[in-house]
Amino acid sequence: MCNLYDIGRALRHRSRDDWEEALSRALKDSRKAFGIRKTDPGLVLILPRENASIQVETMRWGFARDFNPAINNARSDKLGGMWSNAWEHRQRCLIPLATFYEWTGPPGSKQTYAFEPDPGVNLLWAAGLWEPAPSSSSFTMPTFSMLTTAAKGVIAPVHDRMPVLLQPQDFDEFLSAPDPGHLLDRENVSVTHFRCENPLKQNSRHEGAVRQTMLPGFD
């Protein structure tokens, strides 16, 4: 599962991709670009209706429920129940990730890992669901939750769950198709990873993953 990620203040490489261009414009006014945790605002991309243009929205991370005020992850193999309304009504979104973080090891000595797109690629794109702000809540911002699947590749030794990562060619189908469930369990996105300093200890100073210096052979 993912509980912390960065978008960054600007894209690293120039791009003509419509999705990235829309995000790049929105990043200039983003309130939070690093260290996004549940209940924080984050940028998500949606298609508000069929054949509509890309729209970037600021939403609160975590669906609000009476038993949990911020459910930030949703299992892709359990899209019934509380997730069914958003899924069936195509309230789906793309969550841009410059870096996401996971931890492994015993309590008190956990190692932090950063996961990023391969060199030359700006972002990873996680699949998500969103819903309007609940009328019973004190906040007015729509909310989103990140879809997760069984961990694969380099993520599996660190954590048993990972974000559902999509390729750009799958975006339209994921957002618009009646049931794009077949896209949610494919290992089709390459990810780079490395040991890093724990960003939670940096608090307001955190502005991206800080690679941890390791002795040769231990990275």
Buried (B, 14 or more C-beta within 10 A) or exposed (E): BBBBBBBBEEBBEEBEBEBBBBBBEBBEEBEBBBBBBBBBBBBBBBBEEEEEEBBBBBBBBBBBEEEEEBBBBBBBEEBEEBBEEBBEEBBBBBBBBBBBBBBEEEEEEEBBBBBBBEEEBBBBBBBBBBBEBBEEEEEEEBBBBBBBBBBBEBBEEBBEBBBBBBEEEBBEEBBBBEEBEEBBEBBEBEBBBBBBBBBBEBEEEBBBBBEBEEEEEEE
